[in-house]
Amino acid sequence: MEVKIEQSWKNALAGEFEKPYFASLVRFLHEEKAAGQRIYPPGSRIFKAFELTPVDQVKVVILGQDPYHGAGQAMGLSFSVPANMPAPPSLKNIFKEIHDDLGITMSGYPDLEKWARQGVLLLNAVLTVRAGQPASHSNIGWTEFTDAVIKYISDHCTGVVFLLWGNFARSKKALIDTSRHYVLEAAHPSPLARGAFFGCRHFSRTNEILAREGKTPIDWQL
């Protein structure tokens, strides 16, 4: 099955594309479109996170749950929206924590491509969603695929910092070899967490770890 994904990831995940669940997933998406369902993000952006952060460049993983389901928001990067969209509430809280943690004045610019190009894999566990229906594609096979992504990074990379925010993301910790990698856990940045995310200092802590590993820290300013 031909899948349009960045070449290093295509090589790394070749076995997944041949499995029955992935064929079923692709068939489901074709059927959704044929039935007139609007799917986010657009097809060309489903694998955007992989395009911007090849395997050998992954330094940090920020795990989200599923794409934004509003028109024009989802762009294939967890927590990110295009530059012409207002920052969603969770992203605003991320920016507030960066400001409090690092003293950086954030512009509110909501497109996180700059992070992705520095080695931050902005990975949603589910890569598509029906318009206006959150979690509508959560059981079609994407989590099996992205679990394989996490496991591949765990097995083949070294010194990666995984940022797991909220119970869903934290449930993926079992896939990560913590003798080879770093896991930082916190509440979800959503306002529903009532501010429990604030004070986690994950951005300074990530850069401290990267520096110890001999890697270039992330410039979080946007």
C-alpha positions as CSV (number, residue, x, y, z in Angstrom):
1,M,0.0,0.0,0.0
2,E,1.4,3.4,-1.0
3,V,1.4,5.9,1.8
4,K,2.7,9.5,1.3
5,I,4.8,10.0,4.4
6,E,8.3,11.4,4.9
7,Q,10.9,8.9,3.7
8,S,12.7,8.1,6.9
9,W,9.4,7.4,8.6
10,K,8.2,5.4,5.6
11,N,11.2,3.2,6.1
12,A,10.9,3.0,9.9
13,L,7.2,2.2,9.8
14,A,7.1,0.0,6.6
15,G,5.8,-3.0,8.5
16,E,2.8,-1.0,9.9
17,F,1.6,-0.1,6.4
18,E,1.3,-3.7,5.5
19,K,-0.8,-4.8,8.5
20,P,-4.5,-5.5,8.1
21,Y,-5.5,-2.7,10.6
22,F,-3.9,-0.1,8.4
23,A,-5.6,-1.3,5.3
24,S,-8.9,-1.1,7.2
25,L,-8.1,2.4,8.4
26,V,-7.5,3.6,4.9
27,R,-10.6,2.0,3.7
28,F,-12.6,3.6,6.5
29,L,-11.3,7.1,5.5
30,H,-12.2,6.5,1.9
31,E,-15.7,5.4,2.9
32,E,-16.1,8.5,5.1
33,K,-15.2,10.8,2.2
34,A,-17.4,8.9,-0.2
35,A,-20.3,9.4,2.3
36,G,-19.8,13.2,2.2
37,Q,-18.1,13.4,5.7
38,R,-15.7,16.3,6.1
39,I,-12.5,15.0,7.6
40,Y,-9.8,17.1,9.3
41,P,-7.0,17.8,8.7
42,P,-6.9,17.8,4.9
43,G,-5.3,14.6,3.4
44,S,-2.1,16.4,2.6
45,R,-1.6,17.4,6.2
46,I,-2.4,14.1,8.0
47,F,1.3,13.2,8.2
48,K,2.6,16.8,8.6
49,A,4.3,16.1,11.9
50,F,6.4,13.4,10.3
51,E,7.2,15.6,7.3
52,L,8.6,18.4,9.5
53,T,10.4,16.1,12.0
54,P,12.2,13.2,10.4
55,V,13.1,10.2,12.6
56,D,16.8,11.1,13.1
57,Q,15.9,14.6,14.2
58,V,13.4,13.8,17.0
59,K,14.5,15.3,20.3
60,V,11.2,15.9,22.0
61,V,7.7,14.3,21.6
62,I,4.6,16.3,22.6
63,L,1.7,13.9,22.6
64,G,-1.8,15.1,21.9
65,Q,-5.0,13.1,21.6
66,D,-6.8,13.9,18.4
67,P,-7.0,16.8,15.9
68,Y,-9.1,19.9,16.4
69,H,-12.5,19.4,14.9
70,G,-13.4,23.0,14.0
71,A,-13.1,24.3,10.4
72,G,-9.6,25.4,9.5
73,Q,-7.9,24.4,12.8
74,A,-6.3,21.0,12.3
75,M,-3.0,21.1,10.6
76,G,-1.4,17.7,11.5
77,L,0.6,19.0,14.5
78,S,-0.6,18.4,18.0
79,F,-1.8,21.6,19.8
80,S,-1.0,23.7,16.7
81,V,-3.3,25.7,14.5
82,P,-2.6,27.7,11.3
83,A,-1.3,31.3,11.7
84,N,-4.6,32.8,10.7
85,M,-6.5,31.1,13.5
86,P,-6.7,32.2,17.2
87,A,-4.8,30.1,19.6
88,P,-7.1,27.5,21.3
89,P,-7.4,27.5,25.1
90,S,-4.9,24.7,25.7
91,L,-2.3,26.4,23.5
92,K,-2.9,29.7,25.3
93,N,-2.1,27.9,28.6
94,I,1.0,26.3,27.0
95,F,2.2,29.8,26.1
96,K,1.5,31.1,29.6
97,E,3.6,28.3,31.1
98,I,6.4,29.0,28.7
99,H,6.3,32.7,29.7
100,D,6.3,31.9,33.5
101,D,8.9,29.1,33.1
102,L,11.4,30.9,30.8
103,G,10.5,34.6,31.0
104,I,9.8,34.5,27.3
105,T,7.2,36.9,26.0
106,M,5.0,34.8,23.6
107,S,3.4,36.5,20.7
108,G,0.4,34.2,20.7
109,Y,1.3,33.0,17.2
110,P,-0.4,29.6,17.1
111,D,1.5,27.8,14.3
112,L,4.1,25.5,16.0
113,E,6.0,24.5,12.8
114,K,9.1,26.3,14.2
115,W,9.1,23.8,17.1
116,A,8.7,20.9,14.7
117,R,11.6,21.9,12.6
118,Q,13.8,21.9,15.7
119,G,13.1,18.3,16.5
120,V,9.8,18.5,18.5
121,L,7.5,15.7,17.1
122,L,4.0,17.2,17.6
123,L,2.2,13.9,17.5
124,N,-1.5,13.3,18.0
125,A,-2.4,9.7,19.0
126,V,-5.3,9.9,16.5
127,L,-4.5,11.6,13.2
128,T,-8.0,12.4,11.7
129,V,-11.4,13.5,13.0
130,R,-14.9,14.2,11.5
131,A,-15.8,17.9,11.4
132,G,-17.5,18.9,14.6
133,Q,-17.2,15.4,16.2
134,P,-14.3,15.1,18.6
135,A,-12.8,11.6,19.0
136,S,-15.0,10.4,16.1
137,H,-12.0,8.5,14.6
138,S,-10.5,7.3,17.9
139,N,-11.3,3.6,17.3
140,I,-10.4,3.2,13.6
141,G,-6.8,2.1,14.1
142,W,-4.8,5.3,14.5
143,T,-3.8,4.6,18.0
144,E,-2.2,1.3,17.0
145,F,-0.2,3.2,14.4
146,T,0.9,6.0,16.7
147,D,1.7,3.5,19.5
148,A,4.1,1.9,16.9
149,V,5.6,5.4,16.3
150,I,6.2,5.9,20.0
151,K,7.7,2.4,20.3
152,Y,9.9,2.9,17.3
153,I,11.3,6.1,18.8
154,S,11.8,4.3,22.1
155,D,13.7,1.4,20.6
156,H,15.8,3.2,18.0
157,C,16.5,6.8,19.3
158,T,18.3,7.9,22.4
159,G,17.8,10.7,25.0
160,V,14.4,11.8,23.7
161,V,12.2,13.9,26.0
162,F,8.6,12.8,26.1
163,L,6.1,15.4,27.4
164,L,3.0,13.5,28.5
165,W,0.2,15.9,29.5
166,G,-3.1,14.5,30.9
167,N,-4.2,11.0,31.7
168,F,-4.5,9.9,28.1
169,A,-0.9,10.9,27.2
170,R,0.4,9.5,30.4
171,S,-1.2,6.1,29.6
172,K,1.5,5.9,26.8
173,K,4.4,5.8,29.3
174,A,4.4,2.0,29.2
175,L,5.6,2.2,25.6
176,I,8.7,4.2,26.5
177,D,12.0,2.7,27.7
178,T,12.7,5.1,30.5
179,S,16.3,3.8,30.8
180,R,17.0,5.3,27.3
181,H,14.7,8.3,27.4
182,Y,13.2,11.0,29.7
183,V,9.5,11.2,30.5
184,L,8.0,14.4,32.0
185,E,4.4,14.2,33.1
186,A,1.9,16.9,34.0
187,A,-1.8,17.7,33.9
188,H,-3.3,18.6,30.6
189,P,-3.0,22.3,29.6
190,S,-6.8,22.4,29.0
191,P,-8.7,24.9,31.1
192,L,-10.7,21.9,32.3
193,A,-7.7,20.9,34.4
194,R,-8.2,24.1,36.4
195,G,-4.6,25.3,36.2
196,A,-3.0,22.1,37.3
197,F,-0.7,22.3,34.3
198,F,0.9,25.5,35.5
199,G,4.2,25.2,37.2
200,C,5.3,22.0,35.5
201,R,8.3,23.9,34.0
202,H,8.6,21.3,31.3
203,F,10.1,23.7,28.8
204,S,13.1,24.7,30.9
205,R,13.5,21.1,32.1
206,T,13.4,19.8,28.5
207,N,16.2,22.2,27.5
208,E,18.3,21.3,30.6
209,I,18.0,17.6,29.6
210,L,18.9,18.3,25.9
211,A,21.9,20.3,27.0
212,R,23.1,17.4,29.2
213,E,22.6,15.1,26.2
214,G,24.8,17.3,24.1
215,K,21.8,18.4,21.9
216,T,20.8,21.9,20.9
217,P,18.0,23.2,23.2
218,I,14.7,24.2,21.7
219,D,14.0,27.9,21.0
220,W,10.4,27.9,22.3
221,Q,9.7,31.6,21.4
222,L,7.2,32.2,18.6
